[in-house]
Amino acid sequence: MKKLLTWSLSICAAAAGLALTIPAAATAAPSGAASRASSPTFPGRLYGVKALTATDVWAVGLTPSSSLALHWNGSTWSSYETNTGYYTAVNGTWGHNVWAVGGTNWFSPSKPLAEHWNGRSWTRVPTQNPAGGGYFNAVTATSAGNAWAVGLVGPGPGTPSPTKPLIEHWNGRHWTIQGFPVPANGGQFKGVAATSPSNAWAVGYTGPSGLPGRAQTLIMHWNGKSWTRVPSPNVGTADNLNAVTVVSSDNAWAVGNYSAADGTTKTLTMHWDGRRWTLVPGNTPGGDGQLMGVAASWTHNIWAVGITNPTRCGGGSETPNCQTLVEHWNSMRWKVLPSPNPPAGYLNLLWAVSAVSRSDIWAVGTTDYASTLIVHWNGSSWS
């Protein structure tokens, strides 16, 4: 369905979330509209980003009525809309092999959604639909014949309910649901990353009824033959992992958040050294923060993004606004770096980050859940 999109260089400051009614319709077509600004805005949110090269970057999410995919060619952003549902993540190996995943409906019932970019257009690819519905939160690919998508079995995100983790695999011909040791307490996978057909990690949380607030971290590893749960640390009354990045078989990072005894939310970071996952002292500016995405731009050069003050977002002078959070690991510690915050009613949030190199990194998110937010690292600052 072709739509003309007009970019605005000012940030919409609407202070309400999106009310979504998304039909299950057809394939995406280019909008025909573009922007030469490095950080365009559009009504909606961006949940995922994948920077394949300096001139090939994809960002995905949703508008109030459709899924949304944006493409950067080095000088111009182009947009693609489709009524197939909403996107939560994007990944790929090169310009003709890109996957965008999510769900068919924000509210129950929902089915997992996978669409493929072949260099010319987005095409919906059938997935297996678990009993009880479900959707994908993340996707990773190592080749045209090997991709993983993870999420949950349950209704759409607009309908909180007990859930179970979900893993599906693409073998070059079709998506199939994968078997793994399902936690007795349910939960979901929030992130997935792989370096080869025999090295993949999926992270998320598990807990009573599968609901955040009583959660513990959940990490599983694929060795080429089977998925196995790997012990992972927990810190607070509720622990959750939102994203993972894998550098090699003995170097991986996972980030998220945990609930502290005082009711605040703290950033959570942990590292895989080839033998075990261990906690790494994090950095929570202002005592309240959450990490949503992580990416490696070099072996020991790791970036994490998220939000400050997630438990205290508000408007006016009596409550602090939530602001973007960008942290950098330089092989010794996590350091908070200044990050852009457009004018907002109450919230700026970064959901995902992807790196081409140490001087070319993209992060995406939202302003007030109403406008897309795109920021870029040029080697010296975020803008």
C-alpha positions as CSV (number, residue, x, y, z in Angstrom):
1,M,0.0,0.0,0.0
2,K,1.7,3.2,-1.2
3,K,1.5,6.3,1.0
4,L,3.1,9.7,0.7
5,L,5.0,10.6,3.9
6,T,6.1,14.0,4.8
7,W,9.1,14.4,7.3
8,S,8.9,17.1,9.9
9,L,12.2,18.4,11.4
10,S,10.4,19.4,14.6
11,I,9.6,16.8,17.2
12,C,6.0,16.1,18.0
13,A,5.5,16.5,21.7
14,A,2.2,14.7,22.1
15,A,2.0,13.3,25.6
16,A,0.0,10.1,24.9
17,G,0.8,6.7,23.6
18,L,-0.4,5.3,20.3
19,A,-3.8,3.6,20.1
20,L,-3.2,1.0,17.4
21,T,-5.7,-0.7,15.3
22,I,-3.7,-2.6,12.7
23,P,-5.3,-4.8,10.0
24,A,-3.5,-7.7,8.5
25,A,-2.9,-6.6,4.9
26,A,-0.4,-6.7,2.1
27,T,3.2,-5.8,1.1
28,A,5.2,-2.7,1.6
29,A,5.9,-0.1,-1.0
30,P,8.2,2.9,-1.0
31,S,6.5,6.1,0.1
32,G,8.2,8.3,-2.4
33,A,9.0,10.8,0.3
34,A,12.4,11.3,1.9
35,S,14.5,13.6,4.0
36,R,18.1,14.7,3.8
37,A,18.1,15.3,7.5
38,S,20.1,12.8,9.5
39,S,17.4,12.6,12.1
40,P,13.9,12.8,10.6
41,T,10.8,12.4,12.6
42,F,7.5,10.8,11.8
43,P,4.4,10.0,13.9
44,G,5.1,6.7,15.6
45,R,8.0,4.8,17.3
46,L,11.1,3.0,16.2
47,Y,11.9,-0.2,18.1
48,G,14.8,-1.6,16.0
49,V,17.8,-0.6,13.9
50,K,20.4,-2.4,11.8
51,A,23.4,-0.7,10.3
52,L,24.8,-2.9,7.6
53,T,27.1,-0.4,6.1
54,A,27.6,3.4,6.2
55,T,25.1,3.7,3.3
56,D,22.7,0.9,4.2
57,V,20.8,1.4,7.5
58,W,17.4,0.1,8.4
59,A,15.2,1.4,11.3
60,V,11.8,-0.2,12.0
61,G,8.7,0.3,14.2
62,L,5.2,1.5,13.8
63,T,2.9,4.4,13.0
64,P,-0.6,4.9,14.6
65,S,-2.0,2.6,11.9
66,S,0.8,0.5,10.3
67,S,4.2,-0.9,10.4
68,L,7.1,1.5,9.5
69,A,10.5,0.8,7.9
70,L,13.0,3.6,7.2
71,H,16.1,3.3,5.1
72,W,19.3,5.4,5.1
73,N,21.4,5.4,1.9
74,G,24.2,7.7,3.2
75,S,22.4,10.9,2.4
76,T,18.6,10.4,2.5
77,W,16.1,8.6,4.6
78,S,13.3,6.8,2.7
79,S,10.2,5.3,4.3
80,Y,8.1,2.2,3.7
81,E,4.7,1.6,5.3
82,T,2.5,-1.5,5.2
83,N,-0.7,-2.6,6.9
84,T,0.6,-6.0,7.8
85,G,1.1,-5.1,11.5
86,Y,4.0,-3.6,13.5
87,Y,7.8,-4.2,13.5
88,T,9.8,-4.6,16.7
89,A,13.2,-5.5,15.3
90,V,15.3,-5.6,12.1
91,N,18.5,-7.5,11.2
92,G,20.3,-8.9,8.1
93,T,23.6,-9.8,6.6
94,W,23.7,-7.6,3.5
95,G,21.6,-5.4,1.3
96,H,19.5,-8.2,-0.2
97,N,18.9,-10.2,3.0
98,V,17.2,-8.2,5.7
99,W,14.5,-9.3,8.1
100,A,11.9,-7.2,9.9
101,V,9.8,-9.0,12.6
102,G,7.0,-8.2,15.0
103,G,3.3,-9.0,15.2
104,T,0.1,-8.7,13.3
105,N,-1.9,-6.8,15.9
106,W,-1.0,-4.7,18.9
107,F,-4.0,-6.1,20.7
108,S,-5.2,-9.7,21.1
109,P,-5.2,-11.8,19.0
110,S,-1.7,-11.4,17.4
111,K,0.4,-13.7,15.3
112,P,4.2,-13.6,14.7
113,L,5.1,-11.4,11.7
114,A,8.3,-11.8,9.5
115,E,9.0,-9.7,6.4
116,H,12.0,-10.0,4.1
117,W,13.8,-7.3,2.0
118,N,15.3,-8.7,-1.2
119,G,16.9,-5.4,-2.3
120,R,13.8,-4.1,-4.0
121,S,10.7,-4.7,-1.8
122,W,9.5,-6.0,1.5
123,T,7.6,-9.3,1.3
124,R,5.7,-11.1,4.1
125,V,7.0,-14.6,4.7
126,P,4.8,-17.1,6.5
127,T,5.7,-18.0,10.1
128,Q,4.5,-20.8,12.3
129,N,1.7,-19.5,14.6
130,P,1.7,-21.0,18.1
131,A,-1.5,-21.9,19.8
132,G,-2.6,-18.9,21.8
133,G,-1.0,-16.4,19.4
134,G,2.3,-14.6,19.8
135,Y,4.8,-12.1,18.4
136,F,8.5,-11.6,17.9
137,N,10.6,-9.1,19.8
138,A,14.0,-9.7,18.1
139,V,15.7,-11.2,15.1
140,T,19.2,-12.1,14.0
141,A,20.7,-13.6,10.8
142,T,24.1,-15.0,9.9
143,S,23.3,-15.9,6.3
144,A,20.5,-16.2,3.7
145,G,19.8,-19.7,5.2
146,N,20.1,-19.1,8.9
147,A,18.1,-16.6,11.0
148,W,16.5,-16.7,14.4
149,A,13.4,-14.8,15.7
150,V,12.4,-14.8,19.3
151,G,9.5,-13.5,21.3
152,L,6.5,-14.9,23.2
153,V,3.4,-17.0,23.0
154,G,0.4,-15.0,24.0
155,P,-1.7,-11.9,23.0
156,G,-0.4,-8.7,21.6
157,P,1.6,-6.3,23.8
158,G,-1.5,-4.1,24.3
159,T,-3.1,-7.0,26.3
160,P,-1.0,-8.0,29.3
161,S,-1.3,-11.7,30.0
162,P,0.8,-14.7,31.1
163,T,3.2,-15.7,28.3
164,K,5.7,-18.3,27.3
165,P,9.0,-17.8,25.4
166,L,9.1,-18.4,21.7
167,I,11.9,-19.3,19.3
168,E,11.5,-19.7,15.5
169,H,14.3,-20.6,13.0
170,W,14.6,-19.7,9.3
171,N,16.5,-22.4,7.2
172,G,16.4,-20.6,3.9
173,R,12.9,-22.1,3.0
174,H,10.6,-21.7,5.9
175,W,10.2,-20.6,9.6
176,T,9.7,-23.4,12.2
177,I,9.0,-23.3,15.9
178,Q,12.0,-24.6,17.9
179,G,12.1,-26.8,20.9
180,F,13.9,-25.7,24.1
181,P,13.6,-26.1,27.9
182,V,10.6,-23.8,28.5
183,P,10.8,-22.3,32.0
184,A,8.0,-23.5,34.3
185,N,7.2,-19.9,35.2
186,G,6.8,-18.7,31.6
187,G,8.2,-15.4,30.4
188,Q,9.5,-14.2,27.1
189,F,12.6,-13.6,25.0
190,K,13.5,-9.9,24.4
191,G,16.8,-10.2,22.4
192,V,18.7,-12.6,20.2
193,A,22.1,-12.5,18.5
194,A,24.3,-14.9,16.6
195,T,27.7,-15.1,15.0
196,S,27.4,-18.5,13.2
197,P,25.0,-21.4,12.8
198,S,26.5,-22.9,16.0
199,N,26.6,-19.8,18.3
200,A,23.5,-17.9,19.2
201,W,22.1,-16.4,22.4
202,A,18.6,-15.5,23.4
203,V,17.8,-13.4,26.4
204,G,14.7,-12.2,28.3
205,Y,13.0,-13.0,31.6
206,T,11.0,-15.6,33.4
207,G,8.8,-15.4,36.4
208,P,5.5,-16.3,38.0
209,S,2.8,-15.8,35.3
210,G,5.5,-14.5,33.0
211,L,4.8,-11.0,34.1
212,P,7.5,-8.3,34.7
213,G,7.7,-7.3,38.4
214,R,8.4,-10.9,39.6
215,A,10.9,-11.8,37.0
216,Q,14.3,-13.3,36.8
217,T,16.8,-13.2,33.9
218,L,16.6,-15.8,31.2
219,I,19.5,-16.7,28.9
220,M,19.7,-19.6,26.5
221,H,22.4,-20.7,24.1
222,W,22.4,-22.5,20.7
223,N,25.4,-24.7,20.0
224,G,24.4,-25.9,16.6
225,K,22.3,-28.8,17.8
226,S,20.1,-27.6,20.7
227,W,19.1,-24.7,22.9
228,T,20.3,-24.9,26.5
229,R,19.5,-22.7,29.4
230,V,22.6,-21.1,30.9
231,P,22.7,-19.8,34.5
232,S,22.5,-16.0,34.7
233,P,22.8,-13.5,37.6
234,N,19.9,-11.7,39.3
235,V,20.2,-8.6,41.5
236,G,16.9,-7.2,42.5
237,T,13.3,-8.1,43.2
238,A,12.7,-8.3,39.5
239,D,15.4,-8.8,36.8
240,N,14.9,-8.5,33.0
241,L,17.2,-8.6,30.0
242,N,16.2,-6.6,26.9
243,A,19.0,-7.2,24.5
244,V,22.2,-9.1,23.7
245,T,25.2,-8.7,21.4
246,V,27.7,-11.4,20.5
247,V,31.3,-10.6,19.5
248,S,32.7,-14.2,19.6
249,S,32.3,-17.5,21.3
250,D,33.8,-16.1,24.5
251,N,32.6,-12.5,24.3
252,A,29.0,-11.5,24.6
253,W,27.1,-8.7,26.5
254,A,23.5,-8.6,27.7
255,V,21.7,-5.5,29.1
256,G,18.4,-4.7,30.8
257,N,17.2,-3.6,34.2
258,Y,16.2,-4.7,37.7
259,S,13.9,-3.4,40.4
260,A,15.7,-2.1,43.5
261,A,14.3,-2.3,47.1
262,D,13.5,1.4,47.1
263,G,11.2,1.1,44.1
264,T,13.6,2.5,41.5
265,T,14.8,0.8,38.4
266,K,18.5,0.2,37.9
267,T,20.5,-0.6,34.7
268,L,21.7,-4.2,34.4
269,T,24.7,-5.3,32.5
270,M,26.4,-8.7,32.3
271,H,29.2,-10.3,30.3
272,W,29.9,-13.8,28.9
273,D,33.6,-14.8,29.0
274,G,33.2,-18.3,27.4
275,R,32.5,-20.0,30.7
276,R,29.8,-18.0,32.6
277,W,27.8,-14.9,32.7
278,T,28.9,-12.4,35.4
279,L,27.5,-9.1,36.5
280,V,29.4,-6.0,35.5
281,P,29.0,-2.9,37.6
282,G,26.6,-0.6,35.7
283,N,25.9,3.1,35.6
284,T,22.5,4.4,36.5
285,P,22.5,8.2,36.3
286,G,20.2,9.8,38.8
287,G,19.6,6.4,40.5
288,D,16.8,5.4,38.0
289,G,17.5,4.0,34.6
290,Q,16.9,1.2,32.1
291,L,18.9,-0.2,29.2
292,M,17.0,-1.4,26.1
293,G,19.6,-2.0,23.4
294,V,23.3,-3.0,23.1
295,A,25.7,-3.3,20.2
296,A,29.5,-3.9,19.8
297,S,31.5,-1.5,17.5
298,W,34.7,-3.3,18.4
299,T,35.8,-6.2,20.5
300,H,35.9,-4.2,23.7
301,N,33.9,-1.2,22.5
302,I,30.3,-1.7,23.5
303,W,27.4,0.7,23.4
304,A,24.1,0.5,25.4
305,V,21.1,2.7,25.1
306,G,17.9,3.2,27.1
307,I,16.1,5.7,29.3
308,T,16.6,7.7,32.6
309,N,13.9,8.0,35.3
310,P,11.6,5.2,33.9
311,T,9.7,4.9,37.2
312,R,9.2,8.7,37.5
313,C,8.3,10.0,34.1
314,G,5.9,12.8,34.1
315,G,5.2,16.3,33.0
316,G,5.6,19.7,34.6
317,S,8.0,20.8,37.3
318,E,6.9,18.3,39.9
319,T,8.2,15.2,38.2
320,P,11.2,14.6,36.0
321,N,11.1,13.9,32.4
322,C,12.5,10.7,31.1
323,Q,15.6,11.3,28.9
324,T,17.7,9.3,26.5
325,L,20.5,7.2,28.0
326,V,23.6,6.3,26.2
327,E,26.4,4.3,27.8
328,H,29.8,3.2,26.5
329,W,32.0,0.3,27.7
330,N,35.7,1.0,27.1
331,S,37.0,-2.4,28.5
332,M,37.2,-0.9,32.0
333,R,33.9,0.7,33.0
334,W,30.5,1.9,31.7
335,K,30.5,5.6,31.2
336,V,27.4,7.7,30.5
337,L,27.8,10.0,27.5
338,P,25.7,13.1,26.6
339,S,22.9,12.2,24.3
340,P,20.3,14.2,22.3
341,N,16.9,15.0,23.8
342,P,14.4,16.8,21.6
343,P,11.7,18.9,23.2
344,A,9.3,16.5,24.8
345,G,6.1,16.5,26.9
346,Y,7.5,13.8,29.2
347,L,9.7,11.2,27.5
348,N,12.6,10.6,25.2
349,L,13.6,6.9,24.9
350,L,16.1,4.9,22.9
351,W,15.1,1.3,22.2
352,A,17.9,0.0,20.0
353,V,21.5,0.6,18.7
354,S,23.6,-0.7,15.9
355,A,27.2,0.0,14.9
356,V,29.0,0.0,11.5
357,S,32.3,1.1,13.1
358,R,33.6,2.9,16.1
359,S,32.7,6.2,14.4
360,D,29.4,5.3,12.8
361,I,26.7,4.2,15.2
362,W,22.9,4.6,15.0
363,A,20.3,4.5,17.8
364,V,16.5,4.8,17.5
365,G,13.5,5.3,19.7
366,T,10.7,7.7,20.4
367,T,9.6,11.1,21.8
368,D,6.5,10.8,23.9
369,Y,5.6,7.5,22.2
370,A,4.3,9.8,19.4
371,S,7.3,10.7,17.2
372,T,10.2,8.7,15.9
373,L,13.7,9.5,17.3
374,I,16.9,8.8,15.4
375,V,20.4,9.8,16.7
376,H,23.9,9.2,15.3
377,W,27.4,8.9,16.7
378,N,30.2,10.3,14.4
379,G,33.1,9.3,16.6
380,S,33.1,12.3,18.9
381,S,29.5,13.1,19.7
382,W,25.8,12.0,19.4
383,S,23.5,14.2,17.4
